């Protein structure tokens, strides 16, 4: 753990169209900072851009430094399920890069994307979907 200051958990949720960054204390019960790309851009079409994710991360990092956070554990979540092809999207990579360049120290990075355990049956039938 960190010698000085407070340790927090940085939750990153990245979908196809948006990025949410949520900072909690080490228990995960109390929210210290929360932002999404909609807070920093004017148009909805810009929410999916890596620039918006970078500005969102900078906003959360500034609030974290004001509250005395010096180190974080990062948890990345992406859309899971049977149709998911990629788990890390450009928004999550940009957020991690922005946090690592700040004075906040990253202690661990964990992928908490939901994985189905014999859940719903995927579309297509016995021979799969045909065009």
C-alpha positions as CSV (number, residue, x, y, z in Angstrom):
1,X,0.0,0.0,0.0
2,X,1.0,3.6,-0.2
3,X,3.0,5.1,2.6
4,X,1.4,8.6,2.6
5,X,-2.1,9.5,1.6
6,X,-5.2,7.5,0.9
7,X,-5.7,4.6,-1.5
8,X,-8.9,4.4,-3.6
9,X,-10.5,2.3,-6.3
10,X,-10.9,3.7,-9.8
11,X,-13.7,2.0,-11.7
12,X,-13.7,2.5,-15.5
13,X,-16.7,1.5,-17.5
14,X,-16.2,1.9,-21.3
15,X,-19.0,1.1,-23.7
16,X,-19.1,1.7,-27.5
17,X,-20.4,5.2,-27.1
18,X,-19.3,6.5,-23.7
19,X,-16.8,6.2,-20.9
20,X,-17.6,6.5,-17.2
21,X,-14.9,7.0,-14.5
22,X,-15.8,6.5,-10.9
23,X,-13.5,6.9,-7.9
24,X,-14.4,5.3,-4.6
25,X,-12.6,4.8,-1.3
26,X,-10.8,1.4,-0.7
27,X,-14.0,-0.3,0.5
28,X,-15.9,0.8,-2.6
29,X,-18.8,2.2,-0.5
30,X,-18.2,5.9,-0.6
31,X,-18.0,7.8,-3.9
32,X,-15.2,10.4,-4.0
33,X,-15.5,11.5,-7.6
34,X,-17.6,10.6,-10.6
35,X,-17.6,11.7,-14.2
36,X,-18.5,10.6,-17.7
37,X,-17.7,11.9,-21.2
38,X,-21.0,13.7,-21.3
39,X,-19.6,16.1,-18.6
40,X,-16.7,17.4,-20.8
41,X,-18.1,17.5,-24.4
42,X,-20.9,19.4,-26.0
43,X,-22.2,16.9,-28.6
44,X,-23.2,13.3,-28.0
45,X,-21.2,12.1,-31.0
46,X,-17.9,13.2,-29.3
47,X,-18.5,11.0,-26.2
48,X,-16.9,8.0,-27.8
49,X,-13.6,9.8,-28.7
50,X,-10.4,9.1,-26.7
51,X,-10.0,12.9,-26.2
52,X,-13.2,13.0,-24.2
53,X,-12.1,10.0,-22.1
54,X,-8.8,11.8,-21.4
55,X,-10.5,15.0,-20.2
56,X,-12.9,12.9,-18.0
57,X,-9.9,11.2,-16.4
58,X,-8.2,14.5,-15.8
59,X,-11.3,15.8,-14.1
60,X,-11.4,12.8,-11.8
61,X,-7.7,12.9,-11.1
62,X,-7.9,16.6,-10.1
63,X,-10.7,15.9,-7.6
64,X,-8.8,12.9,-6.3
65,X,-5.6,15.0,-5.6
66,X,-7.7,17.6,-3.8
67,X,-9.1,14.9,-1.5
68,X,-5.7,13.4,-0.8
69,X,-5.7,10.3,-2.9
70,X,-2.2,9.2,-3.8
71,X,-2.7,5.7,-5.1
72,X,-5.5,3.7,-6.8
73,X,-6.4,0.2,-7.8
74,X,-8.0,0.2,-11.3
75,X,-11.0,-1.9,-12.2
76,X,-11.9,-2.0,-15.9
77,X,-15.4,-3.1,-17.1
78,X,-16.6,-3.3,-20.6
79,X,-19.7,-4.7,-22.3
80,X,-19.7,-8.4,-21.7
81,X,-22.0,-11.3,-22.7
82,X,-22.2,-13.5,-25.7
83,X,-21.8,-10.8,-28.3
84,X,-18.6,-9.2,-26.9
85,X,-15.6,-9.3,-29.1
86,X,-13.2,-6.9,-27.3
87,X,-12.9,-6.1,-23.6
88,X,-10.6,-3.1,-23.7
89,X,-11.8,-0.2,-25.8
90,X,-9.9,3.0,-26.7
91,X,-11.5,4.9,-23.8
92,X,-10.2,2.6,-21.1
93,X,-6.6,2.7,-22.5
94,X,-6.7,6.4,-22.6
95,X,-7.9,6.7,-19.0
96,X,-5.2,4.4,-17.8
97,X,-2.6,6.3,-19.7
98,X,-3.8,9.7,-18.3
99,X,-3.9,8.4,-14.7
100,X,-0.4,6.9,-15.0
101,X,1.0,10.3,-16.2
102,X,-0.5,12.0,-13.2
103,X,1.0,12.0,-9.7
104,X,-1.4,9.2,-8.7
105,X,0.3,5.8,-8.4
106,X,-1.5,2.8,-10.0
107,X,-1.2,-0.3,-7.7
108,X,-3.0,-2.9,-9.8
109,X,-5.2,-3.1,-12.9
110,X,-8.0,-5.7,-12.9
111,X,-10.5,-6.6,-15.6
112,X,-14.0,-7.1,-14.1
113,X,-15.9,-7.5,-17.4
114,X,-18.9,-9.9,-16.8
115,X,-18.4,-13.3,-18.4
116,X,-21.5,-15.5,-19.0
117,X,-21.4,-19.0,-17.4
118,X,-23.8,-21.0,-19.7
119,X,-26.3,-18.2,-19.8
120,X,-28.5,-17.3,-22.7
121,X,-28.2,-19.2,-26.0
122,X,-26.6,-17.2,-28.8
123,X,-28.6,-16.5,-32.0
124,X,-28.2,-18.7,-35.1
125,X,-29.5,-22.2,-34.6
126,X,-27.6,-25.4,-35.2
127,X,-25.7,-24.3,-38.3
128,X,-25.0,-20.7,-37.2
129,X,-26.2,-17.5,-38.8
130,X,-26.0,-17.5,-42.6
131,X,-26.0,-14.4,-44.8
